[in-house]
Amino acid sequence: MPPFRLWLAAKAECPSQVGRTDQPSATIAISNHGAAMFSRLEKLYRFVDQTVADIASRYPEAVHCRPGCADCCHAFFTVSFIEAACLANFLDRNRQIVASQQTRAEEAAAAFEQLVARGGDPAVARIRCPLLGDDDLCLAHPVRPINCRSYGTPTIIAGKAHVCGISGFLNSKRYPAIDLAPLQLRLADFSRELAGEEFAERRFPIAWVLLRLDYFLPRPPGRQP
């Protein structure tokens, strides 16, 4: 059972940074423990960003990602432990985000629990990310996970091609696609090195990071989450 299942069940009844003037630091601030892992994660993020930029430069008419679009911010997905830890470390240094998004995090967590309870299809679920601001801009854009970074371009998930529904990519044409499988394997390796084998394959909703920030913060070696 996920570590927060019973805790969140009790909560179930609760209800690009372009243009921001109040944006938090655009750097990934890291603590001493886990610094090497976060550095490797940042390199992986840069690789994905460059790949997305290359596809966008080749097919500008098809990539419709713009600040304020936020379509991907309503798609349901989970993150690896290393990505959750990176988010937690960022949010720990920007506690005003945690405070302002508390209600939305509770709502998103409750929606996730309800989806799991009824056996809903995550692929079609629509749950607003609790890190999406009132202006439809991401409050943690510098440390957004890989799924967020790659959403607007063709991707391959479990051997099948997927693409954003509001993009301009056509079924009648062939395009380069980002295979998420090797990226997820790298994230699992990072998570294993950071927190142990138990956390290598586990996935977490972003709402849980906001609601249990301390759980995901990097710890001294030998201390499990």
C-alpha atoms as an extended CHARMM CRD file, in Angstrom:
* protein
*
       225  EXT
         1         1  MET       CA              0.0000000000        0.0000000000        0.0000000000  PROA      1               0.0000000000
         2         2  PRO       CA              1.3670000000        3.4750000000       -0.8670000000  PROA      2               0.0000000000
         3         3  PRO       CA              2.6590000000        5.2470000000        2.2660000000  PROA      3               0.0000000000
         4         4  PHE       CA              0.0430000000        7.9910000000        2.1370000000  PROA      4               0.0000000000
         5         5  ARG       CA             -3.0280000000        5.9240000000        1.2260000000  PROA      5               0.0000000000
         6         6  LEU       CA             -4.5860000000        5.8880000000        4.6810000000  PROA      6               0.0000000000
         7         7  TRP       CA             -3.5110000000        9.4630000000        5.4300000000  PROA      7               0.0000000000
         8         8  LEU       CA             -4.9560000000       10.7660000000        2.1900000000  PROA      8               0.0000000000
         9         9  ALA       CA             -8.1560000000        8.7880000000        2.6360000000  PROA      9               0.0000000000
        10        10  ALA       CA             -8.8500000000       10.9390000000        5.6730000000  PROA      10              0.0000000000
        11        11  LYS       CA             -8.3790000000       13.9920000000        3.4640000000  PROA      11              0.0000000000
        12        12  ALA       CA            -10.7390000000       12.7940000000        0.7320000000  PROA      12              0.0000000000
        13        13  GLU       CA            -13.6730000000       14.8140000000        2.0260000000  PROA      13              0.0000000000
        14        14  CYS       CA            -11.7180000000       18.0650000000        1.7950000000  PROA      14              0.0000000000
        15        15  PRO       CA            -12.4930000000       19.9400000000       -0.8860000000  PROA      15              0.0000000000
        16        16  SER       CA              7.3490000000       28.7310000000      -19.0480000000  PROA      16              0.0000000000
        17        17  GLN       CA              7.8090000000       31.3380000000      -16.4090000000  PROA      17              0.0000000000
        18        18  VAL       CA              7.7280000000       33.9860000000      -19.1660000000  PROA      18              0.0000000000
        19        19  GLY       CA              6.0730000000       37.1350000000      -17.8940000000  PROA      19              0.0000000000
        20        20  ARG       CA              6.1110000000       36.2840000000      -14.1820000000  PROA      20              0.0000000000
        21        21  THR       CA              7.1970000000       39.0670000000      -11.8360000000  PROA      21              0.0000000000
        22        22  ASP       CA              6.9810000000       36.9270000000       -8.6890000000  PROA      22              0.0000000000
        23        23  GLN       CA              8.7370000000       33.8180000000       -9.9670000000  PROA      23              0.0000000000
        24        24  PRO       CA             10.9690000000       31.8830000000       -7.5560000000  PROA      24              0.0000000000
        25        25  SER       CA             14.6040000000       31.1930000000       -8.2670000000  PROA      25              0.0000000000
        26        26  ALA       CA             15.1560000000       29.6220000000      -11.6950000000  PROA      26              0.0000000000
        27        27  THR       CA             17.9830000000       27.4390000000      -10.4240000000  PROA      27              0.0000000000
        28        28  ILE       CA             17.7340000000       23.9890000000       -8.8890000000  PROA      28              0.0000000000
        29        29  ALA       CA             18.8960000000       24.6740000000       -5.3410000000  PROA      29              0.0000000000
        30        30  ILE       CA             20.2090000000       21.4620000000       -3.7950000000  PROA      30              0.0000000000
        31        31  SER       CA             21.2430000000       20.3800000000       -0.3300000000  PROA      31              0.0000000000
        32        32  ASN       CA             24.5540000000       18.6600000000        0.4110000000  PROA      32              0.0000000000
        33        33  HSD       CA             23.0860000000       15.1500000000        0.4820000000  PROA      33              0.0000000000
        34        34  GLY       CA             21.7950000000       14.2060000000       -2.9490000000  PROA      34              0.0000000000
        35        35  ALA       CA             23.6600000000       17.0120000000       -4.7060000000  PROA      35              0.0000000000
        36        36  ALA       CA             25.3680000000       14.6240000000       -7.1250000000  PROA      36              0.0000000000
        37        37  MET       CA             22.0740000000       12.8930000000       -7.9270000000  PROA      37              0.0000000000
        38        38  PHE       CA             20.2920000000       16.1820000000       -8.5570000000  PROA      38              0.0000000000
        39        39  SER       CA             23.1600000000       17.2820000000      -10.8010000000  PROA      39              0.0000000000
        40        40  ARG       CA             22.7130000000       14.1410000000      -12.8820000000  PROA      40              0.0000000000
        41        41  LEU       CA             18.9640000000       14.6890000000      -12.9570000000  PROA      41              0.0000000000
        42        42  GLU       CA             19.4840000000       18.2590000000      -14.1580000000  PROA      42              0.0000000000
        43        43  LYS       CA             21.6570000000       16.9540000000      -17.0130000000  PROA      43              0.0000000000
        44        44  LEU       CA             18.8890000000       14.5320000000      -17.9810000000  PROA      44              0.0000000000
        45        45  TYR       CA             16.3980000000       17.4010000000      -17.9230000000  PROA      45              0.0000000000
        46        46  ARG       CA             18.6580000000       19.4460000000      -20.1990000000  PROA      46              0.0000000000
        47        47  PHE       CA             18.8850000000       16.5180000000      -22.6210000000  PROA      47              0.0000000000
        48        48  VAL       CA             15.0830000000       16.2680000000      -22.7890000000  PROA      48              0.0000000000
        49        49  ASP       CA             14.7310000000       20.0450000000      -23.1650000000  PROA      49              0.0000000000
        50        50  GLN       CA             17.2090000000       20.0690000000      -26.0530000000  PROA      50              0.0000000000
        51        51  THR       CA             15.4440000000       17.1630000000      -27.7550000000  PROA      51              0.0000000000
        52        52  VAL       CA             12.0850000000       18.9250000000      -27.4240000000  PROA      52              0.0000000000
        53        53  ALA       CA             13.6280000000       22.1530000000      -28.7620000000  PROA      53              0.0000000000
        54        54  ASP       CA             15.0490000000       20.2660000000      -31.7590000000  PROA      54              0.0000000000
        55        55  ILE       CA             11.6450000000       18.7850000000      -32.5960000000  PROA      55              0.0000000000
        56        56  ALA       CA              9.9740000000       22.1830000000      -32.1460000000  PROA      56              0.0000000000
        57        57  SER       CA             12.4950000000       23.8110000000      -34.4970000000  PROA      57              0.0000000000
        58        58  ARG       CA             11.7920000000       21.1880000000      -37.1670000000  PROA      58              0.0000000000
        59        59  TYR       CA              8.0050000000       21.2530000000      -36.7630000000  PROA      59              0.0000000000
        60        60  PRO       CA              7.0900000000       24.6970000000      -35.4000000000  PROA      60              0.0000000000
        61        61  GLU       CA              3.6050000000       24.4300000000      -36.9030000000  PROA      61              0.0000000000
        62        62  ALA       CA              2.9240000000       21.2790000000      -34.8660000000  PROA      62              0.0000000000
        63        63  VAL       CA              4.2860000000       22.1740000000      -31.4260000000  PROA      63              0.0000000000
        64        64  HSD       CA              1.7120000000       24.4400000000      -29.7950000000  PROA      64              0.0000000000
        65        65  CYS       CA              3.3120000000       24.7380000000      -26.3530000000  PROA      65              0.0000000000
        66        66  ARG       CA              3.0430000000       28.3150000000      -25.0960000000  PROA      66              0.0000000000
        67        67  PRO       CA              3.0840000000       29.9350000000      -21.6440000000  PROA      67              0.0000000000
        68        68  GLY       CA             -0.4380000000       29.7190000000      -20.2650000000  PROA      68              0.0000000000
        69        69  CYS       CA             -1.5520000000       26.7450000000      -22.3810000000  PROA      69              0.0000000000
        70        70  ALA       CA             -1.6360000000       24.4030000000      -19.3380000000  PROA      70              0.0000000000
        71        71  ASP       CA             -3.2300000000       21.4410000000      -21.1560000000  PROA      71              0.0000000000
        72        72  CYS       CA             -0.5240000000       19.1170000000      -19.8410000000  PROA      72              0.0000000000
        73        73  CYS       CA             -1.0840000000       20.5420000000      -16.3610000000  PROA      73              0.0000000000
        74        74  HSD       CA             -4.4880000000       18.8360000000      -16.2940000000  PROA      74              0.0000000000
        75        75  ALA       CA             -3.2460000000       15.4530000000      -17.5280000000  PROA      75              0.0000000000
        76        76  PHE       CA             -2.8310000000       12.8570000000      -14.8040000000  PROA      76              0.0000000000
        77        77  PHE       CA              0.6120000000       11.3670000000      -14.2590000000  PROA      77              0.0000000000
        78        78  THR       CA              2.9500000000       10.4250000000      -11.4430000000  PROA      78              0.0000000000
        79        79  VAL       CA              6.6430000000       11.1550000000      -10.8870000000  PROA      79              0.0000000000
        80        80  SER       CA              9.6510000000        9.1110000000       -9.8330000000  PROA      80              0.0000000000
        81        81  PHE       CA             11.1100000000        9.4760000000       -6.3570000000  PROA      81              0.0000000000
        82        82  ILE       CA             14.1340000000       11.4280000000       -7.6170000000  PROA      82              0.0000000000
        83        83  GLU       CA             11.8420000000       13.9010000000       -9.4000000000  PROA      83              0.0000000000
        84        84  ALA       CA              9.6820000000       14.1790000000       -6.2790000000  PROA      84              0.0000000000
        85        85  ALA       CA             12.7930000000       14.8020000000       -4.1700000000  PROA      85              0.0000000000
        86        86  CYS       CA             13.9470000000       17.5110000000       -6.5690000000  PROA      86              0.0000000000
        87        87  LEU       CA             10.5230000000       19.1640000000       -6.3960000000  PROA      87              0.0000000000
        88        88  ALA       CA             10.5160000000       18.9010000000       -2.6000000000  PROA      88              0.0000000000
        89        89  ASN       CA             13.9460000000       20.4780000000       -2.3480000000  PROA      89              0.0000000000
        90        90  PHE       CA             12.7950000000       23.3810000000       -4.5470000000  PROA      90              0.0000000000
        91        91  LEU       CA              9.5420000000       23.8220000000       -2.5950000000  PROA      91              0.0000000000
        92        92  ASP       CA             11.3960000000       23.7070000000        0.7150000000  PROA      92              0.0000000000
        93        93  ARG       CA             13.1750000000       26.8780000000       -0.4160000000  PROA      93              0.0000000000
        94        94  ASN       CA              9.9310000000       28.4050000000       -1.7020000000  PROA      94              0.0000000000
        95        95  ARG       CA              7.5490000000       27.6370000000        1.1550000000  PROA      95              0.0000000000
        96        96  GLN       CA              5.1240000000       30.3310000000        0.0020000000  PROA      96              0.0000000000
        97        97  ILE       CA              4.1820000000       28.0250000000       -2.8770000000  PROA      97              0.0000000000
        98        98  VAL       CA              3.4010000000       25.1840000000       -0.4820000000  PROA      98              0.0000000000
        99        99  ALA       CA              1.2110000000       27.4600000000        1.6310000000  PROA      99              0.0000000000
       100       100  SER       CA             -0.6660000000       29.0000000000       -1.3010000000  PROA      100             0.0000000000
       101       101  GLN       CA             -1.3360000000       25.6630000000       -3.0290000000  PROA      101             0.0000000000
       102       102  GLN       CA             -2.3130000000       23.6070000000        0.0210000000  PROA      102             0.0000000000
       103       103  THR       CA             -6.0320000000       23.4280000000       -0.7930000000  PROA      103             0.0000000000
       104       104  ARG       CA             -5.4050000000       22.5540000000       -4.4210000000  PROA      104             0.0000000000
       105       105  ALA       CA             -2.9850000000       19.8360000000       -3.3550000000  PROA      105             0.0000000000
       106       106  GLU       CA             -5.6230000000       18.3380000000       -1.0580000000  PROA      106             0.0000000000
       107       107  GLU       CA             -8.1760000000       18.4380000000       -3.8660000000  PROA      107             0.0000000000
       108       108  ALA       CA             -5.7750000000       16.8060000000       -6.3250000000  PROA      108             0.0000000000
       109       109  ALA       CA             -4.8190000000       14.1120000000       -3.8010000000  PROA      109             0.0000000000
       110       110  ALA       CA             -8.4860000000       13.3560000000       -3.1210000000  PROA      110             0.0000000000
       111       111  ALA       CA             -9.1820000000       13.1460000000       -6.8650000000  PROA      111             0.0000000000
       112       112  PHE       CA             -6.2840000000       10.7240000000       -7.2490000000  PROA      112             0.0000000000
       113       113  GLU       CA             -7.5880000000        8.5380000000       -4.4340000000  PROA      113             0.0000000000
       114       114  GLN       CA            -11.0540000000        8.4920000000       -5.9760000000  PROA      114             0.0000000000
       115       115  LEU       CA             -9.5950000000        7.5820000000       -9.3800000000  PROA      115             0.0000000000
       116       116  VAL       CA             -7.7080000000        4.6510000000       -7.8540000000  PROA      116             0.0000000000
       117       117  ALA       CA            -10.7210000000        3.5210000000       -5.8140000000  PROA      117             0.0000000000
       118       118  ARG       CA            -13.0400000000        3.3150000000       -8.8080000000  PROA      118             0.0000000000
       119       119  GLY       CA            -10.4070000000        1.8210000000      -11.1160000000  PROA      119             0.0000000000
       120       120  GLY       CA            -10.4630000000        4.7990000000      -13.4700000000  PROA      120             0.0000000000
       121       121  ASP       CA             -8.2600000000        5.1430000000      -16.5240000000  PROA      121             0.0000000000
       122       122  PRO       CA             -5.3310000000        7.4930000000      -15.7510000000  PROA      122             0.0000000000
       123       123  ALA       CA             -4.8040000000        8.0710000000      -19.4830000000  PROA      123             0.0000000000
       124       124  VAL       CA             -8.0660000000       10.0050000000      -19.7760000000  PROA      124             0.0000000000
       125       125  ALA       CA             -8.2680000000       11.4240000000      -16.2490000000  PROA      125             0.0000000000
       126       126  ARG       CA             -8.1540000000       15.2040000000      -15.8600000000  PROA      126             0.0000000000
       127       127  ILE       CA             -6.7510000000       16.4410000000      -12.5470000000  PROA      127             0.0000000000
       128       128  ARG       CA             -5.4190000000       19.9800000000      -12.1980000000  PROA      128             0.0000000000
       129       129  CYS       CA             -1.7980000000       19.9980000000      -11.0820000000  PROA      129             0.0000000000
       130       130  PRO       CA             -1.5550000000       21.7290000000       -7.6980000000  PROA      130             0.0000000000
       131       131  LEU       CA              1.5750000000       23.5360000000       -8.9220000000  PROA      131             0.0000000000
       132       132  LEU       CA             -0.3960000000       25.3650000000      -11.6060000000  PROA      132             0.0000000000
       133       133  GLY       CA             -0.8390000000       29.0080000000      -10.6270000000  PROA      133             0.0000000000
       134       134  ASP       CA             -3.9050000000       31.2070000000      -11.0440000000  PROA      134             0.0000000000
       135       135  ASP       CA             -2.3070000000       32.6280000000      -14.2060000000  PROA      135             0.0000000000
       136       136  ASP       CA             -1.9770000000       29.1230000000      -15.6970000000  PROA      136             0.0000000000
       137       137  LEU       CA              1.8070000000       29.1980000000      -15.3310000000  PROA      137             0.0000000000
       138       138  CYS       CA              3.8210000000       26.5690000000      -13.4990000000  PROA      138             0.0000000000
       139       139  LEU       CA              4.9820000000       27.6080000000      -10.0300000000  PROA      139             0.0000000000
       140       140  ALA       CA              7.8750000000       25.1160000000      -10.1500000000  PROA      140             0.0000000000
       141       141  HSD       CA              8.8080000000       25.4090000000      -13.8230000000  PROA      141             0.0000000000
       142       142  PRO       CA             12.6110000000       25.0920000000      -13.3330000000  PROA      142             0.0000000000
       143       143  VAL       CA             12.1940000000       21.6370000000      -11.7440000000  PROA      143             0.0000000000
       144       144  ARG       CA              9.1780000000       20.3100000000      -13.6470000000  PROA      144             0.0000000000
       145       145  PRO       CA              9.3530000000       16.5320000000      -14.2510000000  PROA      145             0.0000000000
       146       146  ILE       CA             10.1860000000       14.8320000000      -17.5450000000  PROA      146             0.0000000000
       147       147  ASN       CA              6.5510000000       14.1230000000      -18.4030000000  PROA      147             0.0000000000
       148       148  CYS       CA              5.8640000000       17.8690000000      -18.2600000000  PROA      148             0.0000000000
       149       149  ARG       CA              8.9050000000       18.6900000000      -20.3740000000  PROA      149             0.0000000000
       150       150  SER       CA              8.1030000000       16.1940000000      -23.1500000000  PROA      150             0.0000000000
       151       151  TYR       CA              4.2940000000       16.4560000000      -23.2390000000  PROA      151             0.0000000000
       152       152  GLY       CA              3.9170000000       18.7280000000      -26.2870000000  PROA      152             0.0000000000
       153       153  THR       CA              5.9400000000       16.4960000000      -28.6460000000  PROA      153             0.0000000000
       154       154  PRO       CA              5.3660000000       12.9180000000      -29.8540000000  PROA      154             0.0000000000
       155       155  THR       CA              6.3710000000       10.3580000000      -27.2390000000  PROA      155             0.0000000000
       156       156  ILE       CA              6.5160000000        6.5830000000      -27.0750000000  PROA      156             0.0000000000
       157       157  ILE       CA              5.0240000000        4.9990000000      -23.9550000000  PROA      157             0.0000000000
       158       158  ALA       CA              5.0520000000        1.2060000000      -23.5880000000  PROA      158             0.0000000000
       159       159  GLY       CA              5.7670000000        0.8940000000      -27.3000000000  PROA      159             0.0000000000
       160       160  LYS       CA              2.8390000000        3.0760000000      -28.3810000000  PROA      160             0.0000000000
       161       161  ALA       CA              2.9800000000        6.5760000000      -29.8350000000  PROA      161             0.0000000000
       162       162  HSD       CA              1.2420000000        9.4020000000      -27.9690000000  PROA      162             0.0000000000
       163       163  VAL       CA              0.8960000000       13.1030000000      -28.6640000000  PROA      163             0.0000000000
       164       164  CYS       CA             -0.7540000000       16.1150000000      -27.0810000000  PROA      164             0.0000000000
       165       165  GLY       CA             -4.3530000000       16.3780000000      -28.2650000000  PROA      165             0.0000000000
       166       166  ILE       CA             -4.0900000000       20.0820000000      -29.1020000000  PROA      166             0.0000000000
       167       167  SER       CA             -0.8110000000       19.7990000000      -31.0160000000  PROA      167             0.0000000000
       168       168  GLY       CA             -0.6050000000       19.9790000000      -34.7930000000  PROA      168             0.0000000000
       169       169  PHE       CA              1.0220000000       16.5930000000      -35.3500000000  PROA      169             0.0000000000
       170       170  LEU       CA             -0.8960000000       14.6110000000      -37.9870000000  PROA      170             0.0000000000
       171       171  ASN       CA             -1.6470000000       10.8760000000      -37.9390000000  PROA      171             0.0000000000
       172       172  SER       CA             -0.8840000000       10.7260000000      -41.6610000000  PROA      172             0.0000000000
       173       173  LYS       CA              2.7520000000       11.7650000000      -41.2040000000  PROA      173             0.0000000000
       174       174  ARG       CA              5.8030000000       10.3110000000      -39.4760000000  PROA      174             0.0000000000
       175       175  TYR       CA              7.6520000000       12.3440000000      -36.8580000000  PROA      175             0.0000000000
       176       176  PRO       CA             10.5780000000       11.7990000000      -34.4870000000  PROA      176             0.0000000000
       177       177  ALA       CA              9.3640000000       10.7980000000      -31.0360000000  PROA      177             0.0000000000
       178       178  ILE       CA             10.8360000000       10.7320000000      -27.5430000000  PROA      178             0.0000000000
       179       179  ASP       CA             10.9590000000        7.1960000000      -26.1430000000  PROA      179             0.0000000000
       180       180  LEU       CA             10.1870000000        7.6020000000      -22.4540000000  PROA      180             0.0000000000
       181       181  ALA       CA             11.2340000000        4.0570000000      -21.4770000000  PROA      181             0.0000000000
       182       182  PRO       CA             15.0130000000        4.6450000000      -21.2740000000  PROA      182             0.0000000000
       183       183  LEU       CA             14.4010000000        7.9620000000      -19.5310000000  PROA      183             0.0000000000
       184       184  GLN       CA             12.2340000000        6.2510000000      -16.9230000000  PROA      184             0.0000000000
       185       185  LEU       CA             14.9400000000        3.6380000000      -16.4230000000  PROA      185             0.0000000000
       186       186  ARG       CA             17.4550000000        6.3880000000      -15.7110000000  PROA      186             0.0000000000
       187       187  LEU       CA             15.0360000000        7.9720000000      -13.2330000000  PROA      187             0.0000000000
       188       188  ALA       CA             14.6420000000        4.5990000000      -11.5240000000  PROA      188             0.0000000000
       189       189  ASP       CA             18.4240000000        4.2760000000      -11.2740000000  PROA      189             0.0000000000
       190       190  PHE       CA             18.6830000000        7.7530000000       -9.7450000000  PROA      190             0.0000000000
       191       191  SER       CA             15.8820000000        6.9750000000       -7.2790000000  PROA      191             0.0000000000
       192       192  ARG       CA             17.5450000000        3.7070000000       -6.2940000000  PROA      192             0.0000000000
       193       193  GLU       CA             20.8530000000        5.4380000000       -5.6190000000  PROA      193             0.0000000000
       194       194  LEU       CA             19.1860000000        8.2140000000       -3.6550000000  PROA      194             0.0000000000
       195       195  ALA       CA             16.7110000000        6.2410000000       -1.5300000000  PROA      195             0.0000000000
       196       196  GLY       CA             17.3040000000        2.5130000000       -2.0030000000  PROA      196             0.0000000000
       197       197  GLU       CA             15.8180000000       -0.3440000000       -3.9940000000  PROA      197             0.0000000000
       198       198  GLU       CA             12.3450000000        0.0560000000       -2.4870000000  PROA      198             0.0000000000
       199       199  PHE       CA             11.9620000000        3.4480000000       -4.1590000000  PROA      199             0.0000000000
       200       200  ALA       CA             13.4450000000        2.6090000000       -7.5680000000  PROA      200             0.0000000000
       201       201  GLU       CA             10.1410000000        1.8190000000       -9.2950000000  PROA      201             0.0000000000
       202       202  ARG       CA              7.6710000000        3.6850000000       -7.1070000000  PROA      202             0.0000000000
       203       203  ARG       CA              5.6980000000        6.6050000000       -8.5140000000  PROA      203             0.0000000000
       204       204  PHE       CA              4.0020000000        9.4680000000       -6.6910000000  PROA      204             0.0000000000
       205       205  PRO       CA              1.3600000000       12.1020000000       -7.5150000000  PROA      205             0.0000000000
       206       206  ILE       CA              2.7440000000       15.6300000000       -7.3380000000  PROA      206             0.0000000000
       207       207  ALA       CA              0.0560000000       16.4960000000       -4.7700000000  PROA      207             0.0000000000
       208       208  TRP       CA              1.7280000000       14.1360000000       -2.3110000000  PROA      208             0.0000000000
       209       209  VAL       CA              4.9730000000       16.0940000000       -2.5950000000  PROA      209             0.0000000000
       210       210  LEU       CA              3.2110000000       19.2770000000       -1.5060000000  PROA      210             0.0000000000
       211       211  LEU       CA              1.2890000000       17.5630000000        1.2960000000  PROA      211             0.0000000000
       212       212  ARG       CA              4.2090000000       15.5590000000        2.7120000000  PROA      212             0.0000000000
       213       213  LEU       CA              7.1970000000       17.6800000000        1.7840000000  PROA      213             0.0000000000
       214       214  ASP       CA              9.4990000000       16.3080000000        4.4980000000  PROA      214             0.0000000000
       215       215  TYR       CA              8.9650000000       12.7500000000        3.2710000000  PROA      215             0.0000000000
       216       216  PHE       CA             10.6630000000       13.5350000000       -0.0340000000  PROA      216             0.0000000000
       217       217  LEU       CA             13.4540000000       15.8430000000        1.1130000000  PROA      217             0.0000000000
       218       218  PRO       CA             16.9630000000       14.3720000000        0.6910000000  PROA      218             0.0000000000
       219       219  ARG       CA             18.2850000000       12.7190000000        3.8430000000  PROA      219             0.0000000000
       220       220  PRO       CA             21.7330000000       11.7680000000        5.1490000000  PROA      220             0.0000000000
       221       221  PRO       CA             23.0310000000        8.4080000000        3.8780000000  PROA      221             0.0000000000
       222       222  GLY       CA             21.4740000000        5.4290000000        5.6630000000  PROA      222             0.0000000000
       223       223  ARG       CA             18.2810000000        7.2180000000        6.6410000000  PROA      223             0.0000000000
       224       224  GLN       CA             15.3070000000        5.9520000000        4.6380000000  PROA      224             0.0000000000
       225       225  PRO       CA             12.3150000000        8.1600000000        3.7290000000  PROA      225             0.0000000000
